[in-house]
Amino acid sequence: MSAGQPITVGEIMLLPIVRTSISCRNVNSGIVCSGSKNVVGTVIISPKWKRALNVAGEEVPIDQYTEQVVELKEMLQGM
């Protein structure tokens, strides 16, 4: 997983958490690859609080994403 492009609205930053999947297979004498990117959640950061939501809109611990997304952990430490 990785952090997507942040969106800033006033003092609030929305940071999508994205899962990238790639699949490759042999076909005849070549290789066919396909990929997709799916948002799995969003981290919401304001000057007073930080929250994380999954795609169902349920609040989840931010640690759930910081353990899997290195750049998110670094970003949050800088705030």
Secondary structure as UniProt FT lines:
FT   STRAND          2..3
FT   STRAND          7..9
FT   TURN            10..11
FT   STRAND          12..27
FT   TURN            28..29
FT   STRAND          30..45
FT   STRAND          50..54
FT   TURN            55..56
FT   STRAND          59..60
FT   HELIX           62..66
FT   TURN            67..68
FT   HELIX           70..77
//
